[in-house]
Amino acid sequence: MVARNKIEGPMPASLFSIQSLGTVDVSFNRMTGVIPQTVGDASYLNSLNVENNSMSGRLTKNIGKASNIGYLNLGSNQFVSEIPMELFNLQQLTI
């Protein structure tokens, strides 16, 4: 977790190639850009929090491939797309 650390710039796509990655919390930073398409490669990812950044652009449909996500917070950003239908395939999603 690297929340509240004044981190700037885009989220690195390589982050989601970490095999045992379970939680990504980059909330309350200065992240920009989009959530990388590689998020779908993170098979153990159970929590993704990008709340309160300056992220923008379209939400990737590949979030729906991260089948273990139970917590997803995209709030307080500047995303411009509709919610991808693939998010509704996340059977573990509770929050």
Residue pairs with C-beta under 8 A, 6 or more apart in sequence:
1 23
1 25
2 25
2 26
2 29
3 25
3 26
3 27
3 28
3 29
3 49
4 27
4 28
4 29
5 29
6 29
6 30
7 26
7 29
7 30
7 31
8 29
8 30
8 31
8 32
9 30
9 31
9 32
9 33
10 31
10 32
10 33
10 34
11 26
11 31
11 33
11 34
11 35
11 36
11 50
11 55
12 36
13 36
13 37
13 38
14 38
15 21
15 24
15 36
15 38
16 24
16 36
16 38
16 39
16 40
16 41
16 42
16 45
17 38
17 41
17 42
18 42
19 44
20 44
21 42
21 44
21 45
22 44
22 45
22 46
22 47
23 45
23 46
23 47
23 48
24 42
24 45
24 47
24 48
24 49
24 50
25 47
25 49
26 49
26 50
26 53
27 49
27 50
27 51
27 52
27 53
27 73
28 51
28 52
28 53
29 52
29 53
30 53
30 54
31 50
31 53
31 54
31 55
32 53
32 54
32 55
32 56
33 55
33 56
33 57
34 55
34 56
34 57
34 58
34 59
34 60
35 48
35 50
35 55
35 59
35 60
35 63
36 60
37 60
37 62
38 62
39 45
39 48
39 60
39 62
39 63
39 65
39 66
40 60
40 62
40 63
40 64
40 65
40 66
41 62
41 65
42 66
43 66
43 67
43 68
44 68
45 66
45 68
45 69
46 68
46 69
46 70
46 71
46 92
47 69
47 70
47 71
47 72
48 63
48 66
48 69
48 71
48 72
48 73
49 71
49 72
49 73
50 73
50 74
50 77
51 73
51 74
51 75
51 76
51 77
52 75
52 76
52 77
53 76
53 77
54 77
54 78
55 77
55 78
55 79
56 77
56 78
56 79
56 80
57 79
57 80
57 81
58 79
58 80
58 81
59 74
59 79
59 81
59 83
59 84
60 84
61 84
61 85
61 86
62 86
63 69
63 72
63 84
63 86
63 87
63 90
64 84
64 85
64 86
64 87
64 88
64 89
64 90
65 86
66 90
67 89
67 90
67 91
67 92
68 92
69 90
69 92
69 93
70 92
70 93
70 94
70 95
71 93
71 94
71 95
72 87
72 90
72 93
72 95
73 95
87 93
